Amino acid sequence: MLKLYYSPGACAMASHIALEEAGADYETVRIDLKAGEQKTPEYLAINPAGVTPALVTDEGVLTENLVIMGYVAQTHPEAKLADNGSSFNFGRMQSFNGFLGASLHPAVSRALFARPPLEGEARAAALEAALAKYRLVEDALFKGPWVMGDDYTMADGYLSVFTRWGRQAGFLDPARFPTLNDHLDRMQVRPAVQRVLAAEGLSAV
Ligand SMILES: N[C@@H](CCC(=O)N[C@@H](CS)C(=O)NCC(=O)O)C(=O)O
């Protein structure tokens, strides 16, 4: 059976949502990031990078949300998590997911989770950089009503994690980011997302 190593509310929630949306047969192992469990020898043997998520499969371990979600989508085609009608449209979805993973995620993490926390001008600059990434999604990348257009895909679960962080931090004003806020509201009423929130011990925000 698949085994997802995750940390509540962290980016692994994207993989967790994909597994739940797919109706996959899986179990979870909680990793407490604050307690440093991601750096224990036991966990480093699973993911040497010392971050969550990691997905243990019968064939070995997969890391990186983008990869885990793609694996879940491919192994559960009936869920249509990456069914975008053509190889080119699949590529467009992966362009979006790549932007989240390589650009938006690091920028938002720096603004919110830098240790020690940023202060003064450095903090303001990090916040501005993160908001510029959200702005790109809000104004240009998001097709609507779902990220890639008419159909829900794994990109929706991935985006929702970062919108959740931004809303929790109070920097996604609904008047300035109506699309992102509306999307998160619609994500949070999806049964699969509600099951993930409950499993991670979280509430909608
Ligand atoms: N690009 C990776 C990022 C993974 C990542 O940075 N995970 C964070 C939580 S959102 C983590 O485990 N951080 C723990 C640490 O850096 O010690 C992915 O998408 O899987």
The ligand as an ORCA input file, in Angstrom:
! r2SCAN-3c Opt
* xyz 0 1
  N       9.911     21.047     -3.688
  C       9.540     20.219     -2.568
  C       9.539     21.083     -1.317
  C       9.408     20.279     -0.065
  C       9.516     21.173      1.161
  O      10.227     22.186      1.171
  N       8.816     20.778      2.244
  C       8.834     21.542      3.451
  C       7.433     21.736      4.006
  S       6.408     22.743      2.944
  C       9.653     20.831      4.515
  O       9.482     19.662      4.724
  N      10.528     21.575      5.215
  C      11.278     21.034      6.278
  C      12.667     21.577      6.358
  O      13.076     22.306      5.438
  O      13.333     21.269      7.337
  C       8.174     19.571     -2.826
  O       7.301     20.203     -3.440
  O       7.969     18.419     -2.469
*
